[in-house]
Amino acid sequence: MNILIIGPSWVGDMVMAQSLFKVLVRLYPDAQIDVLAPGWSRPILEAMPEVRDAIDMPVGHGKLMLKARRELAASLKARDYAWSIILPNSLKSALIPWFASIPRRTGWRGEMRYGLLNDIRKLDKARFPLMVERFVALAYDNGMADLSCIPNPELKPDVKLTADVCAKYAVEAVGAPILGLCPGAEFGAAKQWPAEHYAAVARHYLHKGWRVWLFGSANDKPACEEIAAASGSAGVMNFAGLTTLQEAVSLLSLTSRVVSNDSGLMHVAAALGCPLVAVYGSTSPDFTPPLAEHKQIVRLGLDCSPCFERTCPLGHYNCLKQLPAEQVISALDKLPHRSGNQGVAPIA
């Protein structure tokens, strides 16, 4: 059976979708799973053994572009899909499976999608409080979801590619462990633990002989530069704004422990098996926690949080500013070293 998944538009959501792919393979061992998603997600999907093909969505997020959708749907008809599962809740996301005349089209009710979906579900948020549960439930017939054993995402970056990335950035395997720091969050400032707190964690581990790697997009480069400057340059590698997502995945796979805000890279690190401390401010781990065996959740739980706002409605960001570095260091020290990981360090 060929299955087409219409994937989500955020890094973290795409990582969590792998739990659905794993359950589909469990239920239908002969299924071939293709994922239609934004082109940026290809490096994530290529690290998922369950996915046969990543198909780039030619339409930008939020754009209708009916002609492009029809043309893509026409090309997909030759793949003979029996089933499509649509993860986003928008009307637009359900158009291509409908145009492609895929017999079974499954998704949550969302935006007036009657007709576009013929296996439409009404979401019971109390029964499915986690996003990963909402994804996995769509693998089952309506009302029959088994959530007793949801597999965690497990990204498998290509070994040769990882070696090539290490060569590109002049790093090699040595005995010193690596602390990965992910201080960014595309959602907004209300998810970003202050740079000076990250720097305090970095200094603590540098003093213990660790290396520190900083990860993020070009938007995170100023914060990472601030952390690097406050930490001291020796032993610090700042990859923010330099790496592609594929390269960041490969490099994160080499870290021994990671500290991250609630962000896409948090979910990537979790799926790579990195022992992880996740810092929460305006959001809640009750909806999108990192799906990892070795993790520590750190948050203050102030009366005003979680507010789920991009910027602090009260203007003080106390849920993050008042969370001390010592609390994160204590959580990090409870985590194991990644088994078998030697860490990497700059070539002299």
C-alpha positions in Angstrom: 0.0 0.0 0.0 1.3 3.4 -1.0 0.6 6.1 1.6 1.0 9.9 1.1 1.5 12.0 4.2 0.9 15.8 3.9 3.6 16.9 6.4 3.6 19.9 8.8 5.4 23.2 8.2 7.6 23.4 11.4 10.8 21.5 12.2 9.6 20.2 15.6 6.3 19.0 14.2 8.0 17.2 11.3 10.3 15.4 13.8 7.3 14.3 15.9 5.5 13.1 12.8 8.0 10.2 12.6 6.2 8.5 15.4 3.2 8.3 13.1 5.4 6.8 10.3 6.7 4.2 12.7 3.2 3.2 13.8 2.1 2.9 10.1 5.1 0.6 9.4 4.1 -1.4 12.5 0.5 -1.7 11.3 1.2 -2.1 7.6 4.7 -3.7 7.2 4.5 -3.6 3.4 3.4 0.1 3.3 5.5 2.6 1.3 5.4 6.0 2.9 6.0 9.3 0.9 5.9 12.7 2.6 4.8 15.9 0.8 6.3 18.8 2.7 8.3 22.1 2.4 11.7 21.6 0.8 13.5 22.6 3.9 12.3 19.4 5.6 14.1 17.1 3.2 17.2 16.6 5.5 14.9 15.6 8.3 12.9 13.2 6.2 16.0 11.6 4.7 17.1 10.7 8.2 13.9 8.7 8.7 14.3 5.1 7.5 10.5 4.8 7.4 10.1 7.4 4.6 10.6 6.1 1.0 10.5 9.5 -0.7 10.4 13.2 0.4 8.4 15.2 -2.1 9.0 19.0 -2.1 5.9 21.1 -1.8 6.1 23.7 -4.6 3.6 26.0 -2.9 4.8 28.4 -0.1 3.2 28.3 3.3 -0.2 30.0 3.3 -0.4 30.4 -0.5 -3.2 28.9 -2.5 -1.7 28.6 -6.1 -4.4 26.2 -7.3 -2.7 25.7 -10.7 0.5 24.5 -9.0 -1.4 22.2 -6.7 -3.4 20.7 -9.6 -0.2 20.1 -11.6 1.5 18.4 -8.6 -1.6 16.3 -7.9 -1.6 15.1 -11.6 2.0 13.9 -11.3 1.2 12.1 -8.1 -1.6 10.0 -9.6 1.0 7.7 -11.2 2.2 6.7 -7.7 -1.1 4.9 -7.1 -1.6 6.1 -3.5 -4.4 4.2 -1.6 -4.4 6.5 1.4 -3.4 10.0 2.3 -3.0 11.4 5.9 -3.2 15.1 6.1 -1.4 16.4 9.3 -2.0 20.2 9.0 -5.5 21.4 9.8 -5.8 23.9 6.9 -8.2 23.6 4.0 -5.3 24.2 1.5 -3.3 21.2 2.8 -6.2 18.8 1.9 -6.4 20.0 -1.8 -3.6 18.0 -3.4 -4.8 14.6 -2.1 -8.3 15.5 -3.3 -7.1 16.7 -6.7 -5.0 13.4 -7.0 -8.2 11.4 -6.3 -6.6 9.4 -3.5 -9.3 7.0 -2.4 -8.9 7.5 1.4 -8.1 10.9 2.8 -7.8 11.1 6.6 -7.4 14.1 8.8 -8.8 16.1 11.7 -11.8 18.3 10.9 -9.9 21.6 10.9 -11.0 24.3 8.4 -14.3 23.3 6.7 -12.7 20.3 4.9 -15.9 18.3 4.3 -15.6 16.6 0.9 -11.9 17.2 0.7 -11.5 14.6 3.4 -13.6 11.5 3.4 -12.2 10.0 6.6 -12.7 13.1 8.8 -12.1 13.0 12.5 -13.4 15.2 15.3 -10.6 16.0 17.7 -11.1 15.2 21.4 -8.4 17.3 23.0 -8.9 15.7 26.4 -8.2 12.2 24.9 -5.3 13.4 22.8 -3.5 16.2 24.8 -0.2 15.7 23.0 0.5 16.6 19.4 2.3 13.3 18.9 -0.9 11.5 20.0 -2.9 13.5 17.5 -0.6 12.5 14.7 -0.5 8.8 15.7 -4.2 8.5 16.2 -4.7 9.1 12.4 -3.0 5.8 11.7 -5.9 3.9 13.2 -9.5 3.6 12.2 -11.7 6.3 13.9 -12.1 5.6 17.6 -9.6 2.7 17.6 -6.3 4.5 18.4 -3.9 2.6 20.6 -1.7 5.1 22.4 -0.2 2.7 24.9 3.1 2.3 23.1 4.0 5.3 20.9 7.5 5.0 19.5 9.8 8.0 19.9 11.3 9.6 16.8 14.8 8.4 15.9 16.7 10.3 13.3 19.5 8.4 11.6 21.9 10.8 9.9 24.1 9.5 7.1 27.5 8.4 8.5 29.5 9.5 5.4 27.7 12.9 5.4 28.6 13.4 9.0 32.3 12.7 8.3 32.1 15.2 5.4 30.6 17.8 7.6 33.3 17.3 10.2 35.9 17.8 7.5 34.2 20.9 6.2 34.2 22.6 9.6 37.6 21.2 10.7 36.5 19.1 13.6 37.6 15.6 14.4 36.8 12.9 17.0 38.7 13.1 20.3 38.0 12.3 23.9 36.5 15.6 25.1 32.7 15.5 25.4 30.6 18.2 23.7 27.9 20.3 25.1 25.5 21.5 22.5 23.6 24.8 23.1 20.5 25.8 21.1 19.6 29.3 22.3 17.2 30.2 19.5 13.5 29.8 18.9 11.7 30.9 15.7 8.4 31.3 17.6 9.7 34.4 19.4 11.5 36.0 22.4 9.1 34.4 25.0 10.7 31.0 24.3 14.4 32.2 24.5 16.3 31.7 27.7 18.7 34.7 28.1 22.1 34.5 26.4 23.9 35.4 29.7 22.4 32.3 31.3 23.5 30.1 28.4 27.0 31.6 28.8 27.1 30.7 32.5 26.3 27.1 31.6 29.0 27.1 28.9 31.6 28.5 31.3 30.8 25.8 33.8 31.3 23.0 31.3 34.3 24.5 29.7 35.9 24.6 33.1 35.3 20.9 33.4 37.1 20.3 30.1 34.2 20.0 27.8 33.8 21.6 24.4 30.8 23.8 23.6 29.0 24.0 20.3 26.4 26.6 19.5 23.6 25.9 17.0 21.0 28.1 15.4 19.8 29.9 12.3 21.1 33.2 11.0 18.5 34.9 13.2 20.2 33.3 16.2 23.7 34.4 15.3 23.8 37.5 17.5 22.7 35.6 20.6 25.3 32.8 19.9 28.0 35.4 19.3 27.1 36.9 22.7 27.3 33.5 24.4 30.6 32.7 22.7 32.1 36.1 23.7 31.0 35.7 27.3 32.3 32.1 27.5 35.8 32.7 26.1 36.7 31.5 22.6 38.8 28.5 23.6 36.8 25.4 23.2 33.7 27.1 21.7 32.5 26.5 18.2 29.7 28.8 16.9 27.8 27.2 14.0 24.9 29.6 14.1 24.0 30.9 10.6 26.8 28.8 9.0 25.3 25.3 8.7 22.5 24.0 6.7 19.8 22.1 8.6 21.3 18.9 7.3 24.7 19.8 8.6 23.3 20.9 12.0 21.6 17.5 12.3 24.9 15.7 11.6 26.8 17.9 14.1 24.2 17.6 16.8 24.4 13.9 16.5 27.9 14.1 17.9 27.1 16.0 21.0 27.2 14.4 24.5 24.5 16.6 26.1 22.3 19.4 24.8 20.5 22.4 26.3 17.8 23.9 24.2 14.8 26.2 24.3 11.5 24.8 23.2 12.3 24.8 19.5 12.7 22.7 16.4 16.3 21.9 17.3 15.1 20.6 20.7 13.0 18.0 18.9 15.9 17.2 16.5 18.3 16.7 19.5 15.8 14.5 21.2 15.3 12.4 18.1 19.1 12.0 17.7 19.2 10.5 21.2 21.0 13.4 22.8 20.6 13.6 26.6 18.7 16.8 26.7 17.7 19.7 29.0 14.7 21.5 27.6 14.0 25.0 28.9 10.4 26.2 28.8 9.1 29.7 29.3 5.9 30.8 27.6 5.0 27.4 26.3 4.3 24.0 28.0 5.8 20.5 27.8 2.2 19.3 28.3 1.6 19.6 24.5 4.9 19.2 22.7 7.5 17.8 25.0 10.8 16.4 23.7 10.3 12.8 22.9 13.5 11.3 24.3 14.5 8.7 26.8 17.1 10.9 28.6 15.6 14.4 29.2 15.1 16.9 31.9 12.4 19.6 31.7 13.3 22.9 33.4 10.7 25.6 33.9 9.7 28.0 36.7 5.9 27.5 36.3 5.0 31.1 37.3 1.4 32.0 37.6 1.6 33.9 34.3 3.0 31.0 32.3 2.4 29.3 30.0 0.9 32.2 28.1 1.8 30.8 24.6 2.6 34.3 23.4 5.5 35.2 21.1 6.4 38.2 23.3 5.8 38.6 27.0 2.4 40.3 27.5 3.6 41.7 30.8 7.0 42.9 29.4 9.2 41.3 32.0 10.0 37.7 30.6 10.4 36.6 34.2 9.5 33.0 33.3 12.9 32.9 31.6 15.0 35.6 33.1 14.5 34.3 36.7 15.4 30.8 35.8 19.0 30.5 37.0 21.8 28.8 35.2 22.4 26.7 38.3 19.1 25.0 37.8 20.0 24.0 34.2 23.5 22.8 35.3 21.9 20.7 38.0 19.5 19.1 35.4 22.4 18.5 33.0 24.4 16.7 35.7 21.6 14.2 36.1 21.9 13.1 32.5 24.2 10.3 31.2 26.8 10.8 28.6 25.6 9.6 25.2 26.7 5.9 25.0 29.8 5.4 22.9 30.1 9.0 22.0 33.7 10.3 22.2 32.8 13.9 21.3 34.7 16.1 18.9 37.0 19.0 19.2 38.6 21.6 16.8 41.6 20.5 14.9 44.6 22.3 16.2 
